[in-house]
Amino acid sequence: MYRSHNCGELNASHINTEVTLAGWVQKSRDKGFMNWVDLRDRYGITQLIFDESRTDKAVFESAKTLGREFVIQVKGIVIEREAKNKNIPTGEIEILVSELTVLNAAITPPFTIEDETDGGEDIRMKYRYLDIRRNPVKNSLLFRHKVAMEVRKYLSDLDFCEVETPYLIKSTPEGARDFVVPSRMNEGQFYALPQSPQTFKQLLMVGGMDKYFQIVKCFRDEDLRADRQPEFTQIDCEMAFVEQEDILNIFEGLTRHLLKELKGVEVDKFPRMTYEHAMKTYGNDKPDIRFGMEFGELNEFAQHKEFPVFNAAELVVGIAVPGAGNYTRKEIDALIDWVKRPQVGASGMVYAKCNDDGSYKSSVDKFYDQDDLANWAKVTGAKAGDMILVLSGPANKTRAQLSALRMELATRLGLRKPAEFAPLWVVDFPLLEFDEESNRYHAMHHPFTSPKPEDMHLLETNPGDVRANAYDMVLNGNEIGGGSIRIHDKGTQQLMFKYLGFTEDEAKAQFGFLMDAFQFGAPPHGGLAFGLDRLVAILGGQETIRDFIAFPKNNSGRDVMIDAPSQIDSQQLNELHINLNANI
């Protein structure tokens, strides 16, 4: 073996023990007669010492040639360290080296392999295998492993069975674009990579597996952002003979287990909030409830006061920003500029300061008296020393804008604390949402989501009012999981396809296999899928997922390390019966 111990386990109890270590040179300090080398592996760092008076001359001279990231093996005796380092587990000892073997020399890396590196993101992504040597990335990947192991343990203990489903499947309309794969053996035909194992897990319920889970790769060809990748990982789960309450209880338990085992956090309650309440109170369906700043609708107290901007608006809505009553005009103008950015899209913002003496000072004092502003404060919950910020316009658009402002302010005010965890369920989503571009309804979740039985009669007259048996788990302002009770009979599924605009032939061509399966005794079933990447990132105290993925893509969907995607040669194209036409 190349080592008897790793670089993180030796301590004072090993003094006078002969050991063999192997790893990378983190740094060296040459004092002429004495040379110290920090040796690093995944487990930690151990200091090596080469002493001119005690080390073989050839070994001593060889140590002087070591560069950063050389891979070496050493043998020596564990001795007590004179200048102890209490910041690392091996800080009481060092290795007096007697033998040194260079296993592999290294050129100077393009950035320093340290916690605080001098490498920008682009260069670190190009040399990701070097970036993984850094503690922040290495520890993120180890943390991801721990999360996955705890998930498997928890679900297996509840009799869930992990079943693998295919990656080469049929292209079906599930929302995002599919990644497609040409078939060499079936000319002109294509597989698709799964956006989720949705239909397969339903078929497993038809097959009687009862409780299924899978930690599985999924693929969606959509625009990227910090918390989105073209390939991502789901904790995919499905159960038979369950109702919504059964599923919520089981996955509350899983989340509670992960928080306790991995973060030492006890969470007793998981609040439940309807989709309608979330949108009206927070402006989005994944609210961060670690802080307040709930929306207050001000139409009653802001309209018909000779201020045309508010009078013409469908919605006038505000939030109270705690402690912001002392903001300067410069700071307020900066917030106005922020909401006017194209990413937010507001045309302006009105403010009202709540003074310590109980009076109010606003940017629209010409139109509103103190009683009006006092009503604004009452509706938004503003107190002395706070500031009320108000937006107006079309209802849905304005709520989204104010939601973005709320989150930005919470970040600036330090209210989004990574060590605090506030989970909740958002329930009673609309079954369908209308898309003006295509002039038809689309499934808000997917076509297999069951409508609330008591709303079924509305499908014919008011399809937009039908609620779904669907639910999302939200953690710290991020959707970490979602699911639904599924449709399990052919008749209801056909009706759903009808309202989604499928002809009978289209539905049969796309989902005939599932409809056929329902005729052979499909049990009532439902499930949920967690986004593992996002869940791990939030548990790890981060908002973005990239450092919790070993080899992520950039915002253009490229792997700059291996240069993918890339062109393929003409012979492969011919085998796949593909002709590239640059004019198309």
C-alpha atoms as one frame of an Amber mdcrd trajectory, in Angstrom:
protein
   0.000   0.000   0.000   1.100   3.550  -0.666   0.134   4.682   2.849  -0.375
   3.310   6.323  -2.389   6.328   7.440  -4.107   9.282   5.820  -3.085  12.905
   6.289  -5.866  13.744   8.709  -5.684  11.029  11.374  -2.294  11.230  13.088
  -2.085  12.820  16.541   0.008  12.752  19.730  -0.946   9.131  20.421   1.057
   8.119  17.321   4.350   9.678  18.472   7.338   7.359  17.781   5.244   5.366
  15.289   6.732   4.705  11.862   4.211   5.676   9.173   3.875   5.895   5.410
   1.895   8.761   3.896   1.019   9.770   0.351  -0.588  12.879  -1.051  -0.083
  16.266  -2.682   2.378  18.981  -1.677   0.304  21.887  -0.395   3.260  24.160
   0.302   6.887  24.008   1.433   9.037  26.294   3.595  12.800  26.031   3.042
  14.924  27.489   5.865  18.191  26.179   4.484  19.054  23.696   7.207  15.418
  22.760   7.707  12.600  22.192   5.244   8.914  21.807   6.098   6.344  20.435
   3.664   2.569  20.366   4.153   1.236  17.097   2.705  -2.452  17.066   1.766
  -5.003  14.417   0.888  -8.799  14.274   1.099  -8.684  13.776   4.864  -6.439
  16.642   5.947  -2.895  18.000   6.126   0.164  16.611   7.885   3.392  18.557
   8.264   6.598  16.843   7.139  10.027  17.883   8.366  13.362  17.376   6.573
  16.223  18.166   8.983  19.760  18.517   7.615  21.179  16.978  10.797  18.769
  14.052  10.982  17.659  13.364   7.398  19.605  11.414   4.788  21.434  13.908
   2.565  19.898  12.652  -0.697  16.400  12.785   0.795  17.090  16.250   2.178
  18.214  17.571  -1.200  15.334  15.894  -2.993  12.862  17.659  -0.696  14.156
  21.009  -1.923  12.984  20.192  -5.464   9.346  19.596  -4.513   6.810  21.945
  -6.061   3.177  22.646  -5.356   0.859  19.718  -6.173   3.682  17.183  -6.585
   2.364  13.731  -5.667   4.729  12.125  -3.180   5.079   9.228  -0.794   7.052
   9.514   2.452   8.124   7.223   5.264   9.146   8.477   8.647   8.628   8.700
  12.391   5.853  10.676  14.049   7.437  13.238  16.383   6.089  16.018  18.586
   5.792  19.330  16.863   7.517  22.253  18.548   5.257  24.997  17.161   1.848
  23.375  17.547  -1.110  24.323  15.346  -4.430  23.994  17.183  -6.394  24.763
  14.026  -5.906  21.322  12.467  -6.329  17.804  13.961  -2.703  16.889  13.156
  -1.313  20.121  14.614   0.501  18.485  17.558   2.751  16.266  15.444   4.923
  16.181  12.338   6.717  13.455  10.385  10.508  13.292  10.451  10.970  11.929
   6.934  13.471   9.144   6.232  12.349   8.168   2.697  10.868  10.316  -0.077
   9.454   9.103  -3.394   8.093  11.449  -6.038   5.141   9.564  -7.507   4.320
  12.261 -10.010   5.711  15.732 -10.616   3.268  18.562 -11.340   3.392  21.764
 -13.331   2.366  24.931 -11.506  -1.446  24.935 -11.271  -3.361  27.842 -12.865
  -4.742  28.909  -9.480  -3.862  28.269  -5.850  -5.347  25.118  -4.335  -6.514
  26.853  -1.169  -9.825  27.687   0.487  -9.513  31.315  -0.613  -8.235  30.871
  -4.136  -7.072  33.432  -6.673  -8.889  31.578  -9.477 -12.037  32.993 -11.052
 -15.015  30.755 -11.758 -14.259  30.312 -15.460 -10.705  29.076 -14.895 -11.788
  26.862 -12.010 -14.480  25.255 -14.183 -11.920  24.572 -16.913  -9.703  22.828
 -14.378 -12.483  21.430 -12.240 -10.401  18.410 -11.184  -8.038  20.871  -9.484
 -10.917  22.850  -7.979 -12.190  19.651  -6.344  -8.946  19.479  -4.357  -9.983
  22.683  -2.575 -11.754  22.170   0.756 -14.939  24.158  -0.064 -15.690  22.060
  -3.160 -14.450  18.786  -1.692 -16.549  19.284   1.444 -19.616  20.178  -0.622
 -19.329  16.907  -2.523 -18.833  14.956   0.710 -21.880  16.693   2.170 -23.926
  15.723  -0.885 -22.869  12.108  -0.312 -24.051  12.294   3.308 -27.433  13.695
   2.261 -27.908  10.931  -0.318 -26.957   8.246   2.202 -29.401   9.600   4.795
 -32.173   9.727   2.186 -31.542   6.121   1.172 -31.436   4.988   4.778 -34.631
   6.808   5.782 -36.677   5.638   2.813 -35.347   2.069   2.902 -36.312   1.833
   6.577 -39.879   2.704   5.496 -39.915  -0.174   2.983 -39.298   1.960  -0.099
 -37.512   0.034  -2.836 -34.998   1.758  -5.126 -35.726   0.871  -8.754 -33.780
   2.146 -11.769 -35.753   3.415 -14.763 -34.526   3.913 -18.365 -32.614   6.941
 -19.655 -33.500   6.330 -23.309 -37.241   6.888 -23.481 -40.031   8.312 -25.640
 -40.328  12.070 -26.099 -43.459  13.326 -24.335 -44.701  16.878 -23.682 -43.934
  17.546 -20.008 -43.177  21.272 -20.046 -39.527  21.830 -20.924 -37.795  20.809
 -24.137 -36.444  17.283 -24.331 -32.876  16.373 -25.085 -33.158  13.954 -28.002
 -30.878  11.081 -28.960 -30.863   9.680 -32.530 -31.190   5.928 -32.916 -28.670
   4.327 -35.299 -30.657   1.093 -35.507 -33.992   2.810 -36.144 -33.438   5.275
 -38.963 -35.128   8.639 -38.545 -36.282   7.878 -35.003 -35.166   9.366 -31.720
 -35.061   8.627 -28.035 -35.475  11.400 -25.472 -33.652  11.746 -22.180 -36.180
  11.789 -19.311 -37.254  15.082 -17.774 -38.354  12.853 -14.892 -39.266   9.180
 -14.450 -42.916  10.245 -14.101 -44.692   7.656 -16.249 -42.317   4.859 -15.215
 -42.934   5.364 -11.517 -46.669   5.320 -12.184 -46.226   2.060 -14.084 -44.284
   0.672 -11.108 -47.352   1.379  -8.983 -49.486  -0.481 -11.538 -46.896  -3.248
 -11.223 -47.513  -3.493  -7.483 -44.146  -2.175  -6.183 -46.144  -0.103  -3.652
 -43.283   2.165  -2.494 -40.629   3.253  -4.956 -37.747   5.699  -4.836 -34.774
   6.506  -6.997 -31.952   9.035  -6.849 -31.931   9.682 -10.554 -30.508  11.954
 -13.245 -33.049  14.018 -15.199 -32.584  16.240 -18.243 -34.279  19.421 -19.457
 -33.201  21.539 -22.397 -34.053  24.946 -20.968 -32.373  28.257 -20.238 -29.992
  28.062 -17.301 -29.368  30.105 -14.173 -27.414  29.733 -10.953 -29.699  27.039
  -9.504 -30.462  25.206 -12.744 -28.461  22.725 -14.824 -29.390  20.849 -18.019
 -28.839  17.613 -16.103 -29.917  17.478 -12.500 -30.682  14.897  -9.839 -34.025
  14.076  -8.255 -35.002  12.069  -5.222 -37.964  10.537  -7.000 -40.664   8.798
  -4.951 -44.049   7.186  -5.520 -46.509   5.291  -3.313 -49.693   3.317  -3.892
 -52.897   3.428  -1.838 -52.135   6.844  -0.368 -53.837  10.205  -0.044 -52.200
  13.611   0.013 -51.909  13.657   3.794 -49.952  10.389   3.802 -47.376  11.813
   1.407 -47.001  15.106   3.267 -46.416  13.282   6.544 -43.765  10.947   5.133
 -41.749  13.687   3.469 -42.079  16.041   6.398 -40.452  13.183   8.270 -37.652
  12.884   5.722 -36.950  16.614   5.805 -37.053  16.666   9.596 -34.639  13.720
   9.647 -32.174  15.426   7.295 -32.224  18.686   9.243 -31.621  16.878  12.529
 -28.962  14.424  11.352 -27.016  16.793   9.107 -27.535  20.211  10.689 -28.555
  19.467  14.271 -31.766  21.457  13.748 -35.098  20.368  15.226 -38.189  21.403
  13.241 -41.531  20.576  14.803 -44.052  22.179  12.483 -44.355  22.445   8.730
 -46.863  25.233   8.051 -49.305  24.738   5.200 -50.196  27.586   2.907 -52.508
  27.646  -0.070 -51.163  28.756  -3.414 -53.642  31.634  -3.420 -52.480  32.864
  -0.006 -48.802  32.574  -0.977 -49.315  34.653  -4.117 -51.341  37.363  -2.359
 -49.106  37.567   0.714 -45.632  37.020  -0.751 -46.002  37.391  -4.510 -44.708
  33.929  -5.354 -45.467  30.275  -4.706 -42.224  29.575  -2.822 -42.124  32.210
  -0.080 -39.255  32.615   2.336 -40.971  32.775   5.732 -37.820  33.306   7.796
 -38.763  36.992   7.897 -41.885  39.162   7.581 -42.486  41.961   5.067 -45.825
  40.447   4.087 -47.769  42.214   1.354 -50.505  44.691   2.216 -53.021  45.450
  -0.534 -53.691  49.183  -0.546 -56.305  49.723  -3.261 -58.929  50.776  -0.708
 -56.679  53.434   0.819 -54.618  54.500  -2.187 -57.058  54.874  -5.046 -59.465
  57.725  -5.826 -57.129  60.236  -4.189 -56.251  62.172  -7.350 -53.017  60.215
  -7.852 -53.461  58.896 -11.411 -50.734  56.227 -11.221 -52.555  54.377  -8.429
 -56.036  55.080  -9.773 -55.189  53.393 -13.081 -53.626  50.323 -11.453 -55.270
  46.931 -11.050 -53.312  46.449  -7.809 -51.609  48.796  -5.356 -49.534  46.788
  -2.885 -46.835  47.542  -0.328 -44.455  46.106   2.237 -43.038  47.487   5.472
 -39.238  47.374   5.573 -38.089  47.119   9.206 -35.724  49.842  10.366 -35.532
  51.504   6.949 -37.124  54.777   8.057 -33.669  56.325   8.266 -32.765  55.580
   4.628 -31.304  58.575   2.847 -32.704  59.923  -0.390 -29.682  58.431  -2.157
 -30.443  54.971  -0.748 -34.119  55.258  -1.729 -33.219  56.385  -5.242 -30.937
  53.344  -5.523 -33.904  51.091  -4.641 -36.061  52.829  -7.235 -33.357  52.251
  -9.837 -33.188  48.594  -8.727 -36.897  47.946  -9.329 -36.693  49.724 -12.695
 -34.083  47.272 -13.969 -35.307  45.122 -16.895 -35.024  42.020 -14.717 -37.709
  43.463 -12.399 -39.542  45.813 -14.740 -41.326  48.247 -12.405 -42.004  51.752
 -13.737 -41.395  53.369 -10.361 -41.870  53.102  -6.612 -43.604  55.144  -3.926
 -42.329  55.281  -0.357 -43.597  56.456   3.012 -41.390  56.804   6.093 -42.847
  56.049   9.518 -41.310  58.654  11.821 -40.582  58.004  15.486 -43.110  60.672
  16.541 -45.956  58.845  14.792 -46.049  61.071  11.727 -45.415  60.037   8.140
 -43.352  61.449   5.301 -43.950  60.143   1.789 -43.007  60.772  -1.813 -46.700
  61.429  -2.544 -47.566  63.834   0.301 -49.287  66.045  -2.260 -52.012  63.429
  -2.697 -52.246  61.654   0.670 -52.759  63.008   4.176 -51.539  61.557   7.469
 -54.692  59.478   7.952 -54.216  57.863   4.543 -50.603  57.004   5.314 -51.598
  55.693   8.750 -53.925  53.259   6.960 -51.014  52.187   4.731 -49.006  51.488
   7.870 -51.865  49.520   9.427 -52.370  47.351   6.335 -48.639  46.620   5.871
 -47.867  46.275   9.581 -45.371  49.145   9.522 -44.109  50.540  12.840 -42.192
  53.634  13.845 -38.770  53.582  12.207 -39.951  51.473   9.258 -40.476  52.489
   5.648 -43.369  51.446   3.418 -42.521  50.681  -0.210 -45.393  50.591  -2.705
 -45.671  49.295  -6.258 -48.674  49.325  -8.578 -49.823  47.968 -11.923 -51.252
  44.688 -13.306 -51.843  42.355 -10.355 -49.686  39.352 -11.266 -46.823  41.428
 -12.641 -46.805  43.796  -9.653 -46.807  40.969  -7.128 -43.820  39.408  -8.884
 -41.978  42.743  -8.832 -42.664  43.335  -5.149 -41.630  39.758  -4.371 -38.270
  40.369  -6.047 -37.850  43.607  -4.053 -38.781  41.836  -0.806 -36.116  39.181
  -1.345 -33.490  41.744  -2.316 -34.163  43.804   0.798 -34.091  40.725   3.014
 -30.670  39.859   1.604 -29.379  43.402   2.144 -30.755  43.479   5.693 -29.252
  40.086   6.595 -32.661  38.489   7.191 -31.983  35.414   5.021 -29.769  33.595
   7.500 -28.323  30.354   6.074 -28.289  28.640   9.474 -32.043  29.138   9.919
 -34.442  26.713   8.234 -38.112  27.443   7.634 -39.910  24.710   5.666 -43.525
  24.833   4.600 -45.967  23.144   2.251 -47.719  25.117  -0.466 -50.924  23.307
  -1.439 -54.036  23.704  -3.599 -52.277  24.771  -6.775 -54.375  25.498  -9.857
 -54.663  22.407 -12.020 -54.334  24.413 -15.234 -52.822  27.722 -16.291 -53.739
  29.631 -19.417 -51.002  30.385 -21.929 -51.861  33.429 -24.029 -49.261  32.638
 -26.669 -50.766  29.251 -27.544 -54.282  30.365 -26.497 -54.948  27.229 -24.470
 -54.566  25.739 -21.017 -51.447  23.888 -19.901 -50.957  21.659 -16.865 -49.333
  23.682 -14.083 -47.489  20.567 -12.902 -47.921  17.767 -15.459 -50.806  16.066
 -17.302 -51.089  13.236 -14.764 -51.980  15.427 -11.766 -55.339  14.653 -10.212
 -57.898  17.457  -9.827 -59.606  17.960  -6.491 -62.739  15.761  -6.678 -64.918
  18.612  -5.428 -63.700  20.831  -8.303 -64.257  18.361 -11.134 -67.534  20.030
 -12.156 -65.632  23.245 -12.913 -63.582  21.667 -15.708 -66.376  22.335 -18.186
 -67.238  25.894 -17.141 -64.251  27.426 -15.279 -61.162  25.270 -15.892 -58.849
  27.926 -14.485 -60.563  27.617 -11.068 -59.965  23.870 -10.711 -57.531  23.073
  -7.910 -55.047  20.237  -8.143 -54.165  17.557  -5.631 -50.647  19.020  -5.850
 -48.171  20.256  -3.274 -44.708  21.770  -3.123 -42.273  21.726  -0.247 -40.531
  25.058   0.160 -37.402  25.639   2.225 -35.979  29.116   2.789 -37.607  30.578
  -0.293 -36.717  27.711  -2.618 -38.909  24.964  -3.976 -37.043  21.809  -2.991
 -39.722  19.301  -3.921 -43.104  18.892  -5.476 -45.628  16.245  -6.305 -49.245
  15.289  -6.562 -51.854  12.608  -6.265 -51.989  11.102  -9.761 -54.876  10.287
 -12.020 -55.214   6.500 -11.932 -58.176   5.765 -14.212 -58.389   5.982 -17.979
 -61.565   8.046 -18.125 -60.260  10.900 -15.995 -56.940  10.859 -17.795 -58.697
  11.112 -21.168 -60.718  14.044 -19.846 -57.527  15.747 -18.678 -55.912  15.311
 -22.091 -59.017  16.805 -23.689 -58.805  19.993 -21.632 -55.089  20.230 -22.375
 -55.867  20.346 -26.087 -54.852  16.812 -27.070 -56.902  15.040 -29.698 -57.761
  11.430 -28.937 -55.185  10.251 -31.484 -52.483  12.558 -30.078 -53.112  11.339
 -26.549 -52.952   7.715 -27.683 -49.734   8.278 -29.641 -48.012  10.025 -26.748
 -49.374   8.163 -23.724 -51.177   5.083 -25.020 -48.926   2.790 -22.970 -50.005
   4.507 -19.744 -53.689   4.536 -20.667 -53.499   0.849 -21.488 -51.877   0.141
 -18.109 -54.693   1.906 -16.261 -57.119  -0.661 -17.673 -55.373  -3.486 -15.798
 -56.153  -2.323 -12.279 -54.100   0.768 -11.430 -54.171   1.552  -7.698 -54.682
   5.073  -6.352 -51.180   6.516  -6.113 -49.161   9.666  -5.687 -45.685  10.857
  -5.037 -43.139  13.585  -4.803 -39.701  14.438  -6.160 -37.079  16.449  -4.310
 -34.435  18.315  -6.265 -31.327  16.811  -4.687 -28.945  19.479  -5.996 -30.984
  22.339  -4.568 -31.793  20.518  -1.332 -28.117  19.830  -0.690 -27.139  23.426
  -1.486 -29.698  24.892   0.924 -28.781  22.449   3.681 -25.176  23.430   2.987
 -26.002  27.103   3.480 -25.772  28.124  -0.182 -28.228  29.472  -2.751 -26.523
  28.050  -5.851 -26.060  24.390  -6.705 -22.905  24.453  -8.810 -20.370  23.684
  -6.073 -22.443  20.687  -4.977 -22.116  19.061  -8.413 -18.825  17.410  -9.287
 -18.695  18.493 -12.921 -21.302  21.204 -13.577 -22.143  23.030 -16.798 -21.826
  26.797 -17.194 -24.696  29.200 -17.925 -24.525  28.304 -21.604 -24.931  24.608
 -20.866 -21.286  23.900 -21.700 -18.762  21.733 -19.910 -15.682  23.876 -20.514
 -13.427  21.232 -18.989 -14.103  18.559 -21.638 -15.417  21.030 -24.250 -18.929
  19.636 -24.574 -21.157  19.824 -26.490 -18.952  19.459 -29.553 -19.215  18.480
 -33.182 -19.066  14.832 -34.227 -17.426  13.521 -37.358 -19.226  12.857 -40.611
 -18.987   9.073 -40.258 -20.974   9.180 -37.016 -23.533  11.478 -38.627 -23.909
   9.093 -41.550 -24.395   6.127 -39.205 -27.143   8.097 -37.467 -28.729   9.078
 -40.792 -28.320  12.770 -39.942 -27.569  15.452 -42.513 -26.505  18.830 -41.135
 -27.783  21.702 -43.255 -26.132  24.991 -42.300 -28.879  26.947 -44.096 -31.674
  25.649 -41.853
